[in-house]
Amino acid sequence: MRIILKKYRIVFTVLALLIMITSVPSLFLYLNSIKVSYGFFPFDKNKEKLFLNDSLLWDTGATGSTIYEEHKDKIHNKIQFGYHLGFDTFYKMRFHKLYYLSQFDIGDTLTIHNFSFKIIENILPEEIKQSGEIGIIGMDVISKANWIIDFDLGKIDIISKNKTYKTKDQPQLVFKYKHTKKPKTQLDFSVCQVGKILIDAGFNGELSLLRSDIEKINGKYKPIDTLEMSVYGLYSISPIIQNCYVYDIVKINNIYFRNIQICESDNRLIGFKFFKRFNKVFLNTKEKEFCFY
């Protein structure tokens, strides 16, 4: 009996420490709210992902921001204030040190005040190392402004949350979400509805769904080809190979899409390749919606 009670005490002590480690940084961040400046960045339309200043991945699938360890010396005057328990796309877990910076400049365009970020140790996959990116700007920062991605001009505008995208055109598609840092929406394939899909600009594919979702879709739409796609998690040194099914035409939210690829995975995602099917994407973080034009 004493041994069992001792084990319970250890478990409760560990849980209490985890709660303390994660709650203190949360309180600190609440008292030091992130603020951003406004402007625009050009970006390479041919890349599979969107980078700010050619170095920081714009990632709506990440709740927080990250700097990779090999670039940490470029960040001066940072202060460590806690720890963060992180999970990647494939649910791998890591503890990271959390840092605070009163001002972080990204090029001459974007200034982030009260910037907090975690540093990820040197366990990155080769794909990320070769991409030139030094880190990730996540929804903790993205949610502080509205963003207009213009694929025709190859630029992304950062505007106030109180401003909107002025255009005579109506959006072809609107994805609404509820959680500020986890933009999840739903898709209607007419044969089935799929919910809790993360809008993840850090994913370079089009759509990623569960096997059970794809089986329902295949009841109406037959794939014309099957491809293999290499996908990396943030903590995955080697790639995970996924089967991607190519469809001639699929109706999604009352719009027909041709030659669309749906990958089979343990995650439901809408990736950046889907964004690129449109001319412009407006992320209205105040109204919590992605508008596709």
N, C-alpha and C positions, 0 to 999 in steps of 0.2 A: 504493500500500500504506500509506504514512504517513497519507494522508487518511482511509482506512478505520479505521486504528488510532485516530486522533484522534477520529473520530466515536464509536467504541466507548468511549473514555475519557470523553467527554461524557455518553454514555448511562449508564454505570456511576456517574459522579459524581452525576448527577441522581437515580438510583435510591437511591444511598447517602444523599443528603440527605433524600429522602422517607422512607426507613426511620428515619433519626435523628429527623426532625420528628415522626413518628407514634409512635415507640417511647418517647421521653422522657416525653410526657404519660401514656402507658400505665403506665410505672413509677411516676410520681407518683401516679396514681389508685390503683394497687395499694397504695401505702404510706399513702394517705389514703382509706380505704374509706368509702363513703356510708352514713349511718345515718339512719333516719326515726323520727318520733314517730307516735303512733296517735291516732285520733279518727274523725270523720266529716264529710262535706260534703253539704249539700243540693244538688240539681242540677235543672235545668229538664228535665222529661221530654219536653217538646215539641220540644226542639232535636235537630238531626240528629247532634250529637256530644256528648261528655261533657266538661264543664269543671269544674276545681277552682277554687272561689272565683270562678266566673263569668269567669275570665280565662286560665287555663292549660289547654290541651288535654291530656286524658289519652289518650295515644297509644301503644298496644302495638305499633304498626308502626314506631316510631322507636327506634333503639338507644340514642340519647343525648338529652339535654335541650337546649332552645334558648330564648333570649330574643331577641325581635326588636329590631333596632337602634333604632327610634324610642322604645323603652321602656327602653333600657339605663341611662339616667340615674336610673331608679328603683331600680337595684341599686347600693348603696353598698359601699365597701370590697372591691370585686372585684379580683383579682390575675390578670393575664395570665400563663400559664405554658406556652403552646405553640400549636400549630396543629392543625386538624382537616380532613381531606379528607372532604367529605360528598357523598352521593348522594341524590337525591329519588326518588319513585316511578317516574319515567320515565327514570331513570339519568342525569340531568343532574348535572354535577359542579361543586363549588365548594370553595375553601379558606376556612376561617373561623378567627378567633382563638378560642382556648380560654381560659376564665376559671375561677377558683376562688374560692369563698366559704365561709368556715368555718361560717356558719349562714345559712340562707335560710328565711324564714317565709312561709307561704302562708296568709293570714288568721290566725285565732286557733287553727287546727286542726293544721296540718301544719308541722313543722319538719324541714328537711333539713340534716343536718350533713355537712360536707365535700362541698358541692354543687359540681359542675363543669358547665359549660354552654358552648355556643358562641353567638356573636352573629351572627345572619344580617342582612346588609346590607339596605338598603331597596329590595329587588327583589320584594317580596311581591305576589301577585295581589290585586285589589281585594276579592275575597270574604273573604280573611283580614283585610284592613285594616278592613272593615266589621263583622266578627264581634265585635270587642272583645277578642279574645284577644291576650295580650302574649307568649305563648311556648308551649312544648311541654314536658310532663313525659313523658320516654321510659322505656324499659325499664331504663335504668341506675338509676333511682329506683324504678320500679314493682316491679322484681324484689327489692327489699329488704323487702317486706311482702306480706301477703295482702290481697285486696280483695273486698268484697261489694257488688255493684251491685244495689240494690233498686228496681225500676221502679214497684212499687206505692206505696212511700213517697217515692220521688224522693230517695234519698240513697245515698251510697257510703261504706262503712265501711272503715277502714284498721286491720288487726289484725296481730299478730305472725306471722311465718312459722311459728312453733311452735304456733299455734292454728289450729283449723279451723272451718268453718261448721257449727254444731250445728242440725240439723233432722231431723225424722222422715221427710221426703220424700227419695226417691231422685232423683238427677239424670236428666232425660230424655235428656241428651246430654252426652258428655264428650269434649273434644278434648285429647289429650296432645301434648306437644312436647318437644324435646331440648335445644335451644340456649337458654341463659338469656336472651339479649337478642333473639333472633329466633324468636318462637313460631310455628313452622310445623307444620302437621298435614296430615291427609288426609281426603278425603270419598269415600264410597261411594255412587254413583248407581245401583247395581245393574247398569246397563248398562256402567259403567266406573268405575274408581277413579282419583281425581285426587290426586296427592301434592304436597308442598312448597307448601301454601297458607298464606300469612302471615295470622295472626289480627291484623287491623289495625283497632283501634278509631278510628283517625284517618280511616278511609275511611267516608264517610257512606252508601254503598250497602249492598246485602245481600251479593251474591257477585260476584266478578270472576274470569273464567276466560279461558284462551286460546281462539282460534277453533277449534283442533283438538279441545279438550275439548267445546266447545259442539256441534260437529258430531256427536260421539259421543252426546251427551245427546239431541240432536234425532232420533237414530235410534229412540228409544223415546218421548220426550216432545216433543210438538209445541207450540211457543209460540203463544199466543192473541193476542199483541200485541207490537209493537216500539216502544220509546220511545227518546228521546235523552236522555243525561245528560251534564252538564258536570262535568268533573273537573279539579282543579288539582293540579299538583305544587308542591312547596315553592319551586322555582326557576322556575315557569312563570308568566309575567305574564298570558298569555291562556289560556283554558280549552281542554282537549282534549275533543272531543265523542266519546262512546262510544255504541254501540248497546246497548240493554238489552232482553233478551227476557223477556217475562212468560209464565209457565207456570201453567196452572190447578191442576195438582197434580204434585209431584215427590217421589220417595222418596229421602231422603238419610240414610245411616246408620240404616236401618230405621225412619225416621220420615217420615210424609207431611207435606209443606208445601204449603199452598195459596197461590196468587197470589204466587209467589216470583219475584224479578227477578234475572237473571244478566246481567252486563255483559260485553261482549267487549273484552278488553284484552291488553296484553303482560304483565300481572301476574296472579298468582293470589292473590286476597284474600278474606277473610271480614270484612265490615264491621260497623259499629255498628248499622246497620239490622237486621241479622240478630240481634244481641244483643236488640233490643227486641221480638222475637217471644216472649220468655220473661219471666217475672215477676222472676226473680233470676238473676244470674250470679256465680259464685264463682271468682275467680282464685287458685288455690293455687300460688304460685310455688315453694314448697318441693318439692312433688310434680310441678311443671311440668304443670299441667292446668287447663283452663277447664271448669267444671261449670255446666250450664244447667238451671234449675228452672222 
